[in-house]
């Protein structure tokens, strides 16, 4: 038996700023914070300049301890992005 999440179990998606390139997905569980999302992204992406995470309407997601809401998020940076 395989452990872990299957695609249908995920409710939160991370895209590159173009909106077409999906970088990853996860399940937003109780207790997961916006700061946790930033930390996870920093584990599988490197940025040549600073970056921010924006929600579906383009508002920046604060890097705080507010509970992460399920949805689509987009990475924005003026530099280059590399995925591990």
C-alpha positions in Angstrom: 0.0 0.0 0.0 1.3 3.4 -0.9 1.4 6.1 1.7 1.1 9.8 1.3 -1.3 12.1 -0.5 -2.9 11.3 -3.8 -3.7 14.2 -6.2 -7.4 14.2 -5.2 -6.5 14.8 -1.6 -4.8 18.1 -2.4 -6.6 21.4 -2.1 -3.8 24.0 -2.3 -1.7 24.6 -5.5 1.4 26.6 -6.1 2.1 28.0 -9.6 4.8 30.1 -11.1 3.6 33.7 -11.8 2.6 32.8 -15.4 -0.3 30.8 -14.0 0.3 27.9 -16.3 3.3 26.2 -14.6 2.2 24.2 -11.6 5.1 23.9 -9.1 3.4 21.8 -6.5 0.4 21.0 -4.4 -0.5 20.1 -0.8 -3.3 19.8 1.6 -3.9 22.8 3.8 -4.4 21.2 7.2 -5.4 22.8 10.4 -2.4 24.5 12.1 -0.6 25.0 8.8 0.4 28.7 8.5 1.3 31.1 5.7 4.8 31.1 7.1 4.9 27.3 6.8 4.0 27.7 3.1 6.9 30.1 2.5 9.3 27.7 4.4 8.2 24.8 2.2 8.6 26.7 -1.0 12.2 27.7 0.1 13.0 24.0 0.5 12.3 23.1 -3.2 12.9 26.5 -4.9 15.9 28.8 -5.0 15.5 32.4 -6.1 18.2 34.8 -7.4 16.2 37.7 -5.8 13.5 38.0 -3.2 10.1 36.4 -3.9 6.6 36.6 -2.6 3.6 34.4 -2.7 0.3 36.0 -4.0 -3.2 34.7 -3.9 -5.7 34.3 -6.7 -6.5 38.0 -7.0 -2.8 39.0 -6.9 -2.7 40.1 -3.3 0.6 39.3 -1.5 0.3 36.5 1.1 1.8 37.8 4.4 4.6 35.6 5.8 2.8 35.3 9.2 1.2 32.7 11.5 -2.3 33.1 10.1 -3.8 29.8 9.1 -3.1 28.9 5.4 -6.3 28.9 3.4 -6.8 26.3 0.6 -6.6 27.8 -2.9 -4.2 28.7 -5.7 -1.0 30.6 -4.9 1.5 32.2 -7.3 5.2 32.8 -6.9 6.4 36.2 -8.0 10.0 37.3 -8.3 12.0 39.7 -10.5 14.9 37.2 -10.5 15.4 33.6 -11.6 13.7 30.6 -10.0 15.2 27.1 -9.8 13.4 24.0 -8.7 15.2 21.2 -6.9 
